[in-house]
Amino acid sequence: MKYKELANTGEKLSVIGLGCMGMSAAYGTADDVESVATLNYALDLGINFWDTADIYGNGTNEELISKVLVPNRDKIFIATKFGFRIRGNGDVFVGGETYVDASPKWMKEAVEKSLKRLKIETIDLYYAHRVDPNVPIEETVGAMSELVKEGKVRYLGLSEATPDDLKRACAVHPIAALQSEYSLLTRDVEKEILPLTKALGITFVPFSPLSRGLITNKLDVSSLTSNDFRANLPRYQGEHLDNNQKLTAAFAEYAESKSCTPAQLAIAWVMAQSDNIIPIPGTKRRKYLEENAGAVEVTLTAKDLENIEAIVRMFPNIGPRYSARENKFVKK
Ligand SMILES: NC(=O)c1ccc[n+]([C@@H]2O[C@H](COP(=O)([O-])OP(=O)(O)OC[C@H]3O[C@@H](n4cnc5c(N)ncnc54)[C@H](OP(=O)(O)O)[C@@H]3O)[C@@H](O)[C@H]2O)c1
């Protein structure tokens, strides 16, 4: 593994992190035994930047991670998030009545719950999962900065923030990381957000860098179960799915010509976009984890980047990343 500094904090994070969400939520059935083996294998591979959130599996993802985190606390840089809530019972991804609450009042409760589930005293990186349209960002980040003073949190992050919110947040307290969706198929951040993070010295953490598995060309969309979040997303249906299967097949062919897998090529592509990027591909399997770590060895030339763009341009009907349900949580 290679390492990169988180913002200008002096913290050395693996250049490829690990997204843990799918171990307990969003992508079908959980397998805790394989997930724990995957977390341990991440340690062996030197992958020290792990990503979770309080809402993944309604807290069960943080509990699962604690099994490997606690005995290896000094080897792992743990990031978690607060800000999504559910009314009544249900799941944040499928069927639950989800809403954003990034108020100081909820944050104070949420952080205690995360610390308890993770069984640690300090969270390394604490994100607001979404900007709350009803709470000024200054109030959210102001309250988060109190957690730093109290020693409950070390660094602060935001997810899916607008450029304006990010700038206002930085005026209150240093923001170490911005986590937003970025992959070959989701390019919204390229125009403003990515250059802004670079200018502000903030690490950009792309989530879903494998387009939730689609770009790997291995995802059998017809087999997605009803508890799989992707089954309801536009890109996995109808005309968009047709387009995307052609796109990912062409991308896979290009990966073969580079003697790597499509997943490795997709991760290498994201990393090649800016030097302040640390992607967090998600997996619950040792096999994929090892494969994804191999992206560190993939070097892309300017010609490769051009050829990859040409493939994406050939199949433009990719479809929106979210349905209306998820889109309403992203502040425009
Ligand atoms: N801030 C936010 O709002 C937000 C939103 C979404 C995600 N996230 C974070 O970002 C992390 C990564 O995003 P993600 O998990 O949504 O999407 P992703 O990393 O783009 O893709 C994950 C999917 O790809 C599959 N996969 C992984 N490596 C593979 C390989 N080498 N070959 C074939 N398939 C492979 C996984 O399969 P298996 O599950 O079978 O291993 C999983 O279904 C999450 O785990 C979470 O921590 C944050």
The ligand as an ORCA input file, in Angstrom:
! r2SCAN-3c Opt
* xyz 0 1
  N     -21.399      9.781      2.038
  C     -22.357      9.120      1.460
  O     -23.492      9.589      1.294
  C     -22.076      7.725      0.960
  C     -22.945      7.097      0.043
  C     -22.618      5.821     -0.403
  C     -21.480      5.191      0.044
  N     -20.662      5.796      0.948
  C     -19.414      5.170      1.441
  O     -18.598      4.874      0.303
  C     -18.245      3.510      0.305
  C     -18.072      3.002     -1.110
  O     -19.223      3.188     -1.878
  P     -20.217      2.009     -2.278
  O     -19.953      0.823     -1.436
  O     -21.566      2.624     -2.314
  O     -19.911      1.734     -3.799
  P     -18.669      1.199     -4.667
  O     -17.455      1.194     -3.868
  O     -18.725      2.010     -5.902
  O     -19.147     -0.266     -5.042
  C     -19.431     -1.250     -4.108
  C     -20.013     -2.442     -4.833
  O     -19.038     -2.926     -5.745
  C     -18.776     -4.288     -5.508
  N     -17.329     -4.510     -5.706
  C     -16.314     -3.997     -4.987
  N     -15.132     -4.367     -5.502
  C     -15.413     -5.145     -6.565
  C     -14.608     -5.835     -7.493
  N     -13.273     -5.780     -7.449
  N     -15.219     -6.552     -8.473
  C     -16.565     -6.605     -8.536
  N     -17.383     -5.961     -7.686
  C     -16.805     -5.233     -6.704
  C     -19.185     -4.551     -4.079
  O     -19.542     -5.908     -3.972
  P     -19.665     -6.697     -2.563
  O     -20.589     -5.859     -1.728
  O     -20.223     -7.984     -2.964
  O     -18.316     -6.772     -1.985
  C     -20.362     -3.596     -3.914
  O     -21.534     -4.189     -4.398
  C     -19.389      2.841      1.090
  O     -19.020      1.565      1.568
  C     -19.655      3.856      2.168
  O     -18.738      3.688      3.225
  C     -20.944      7.067      1.392
*
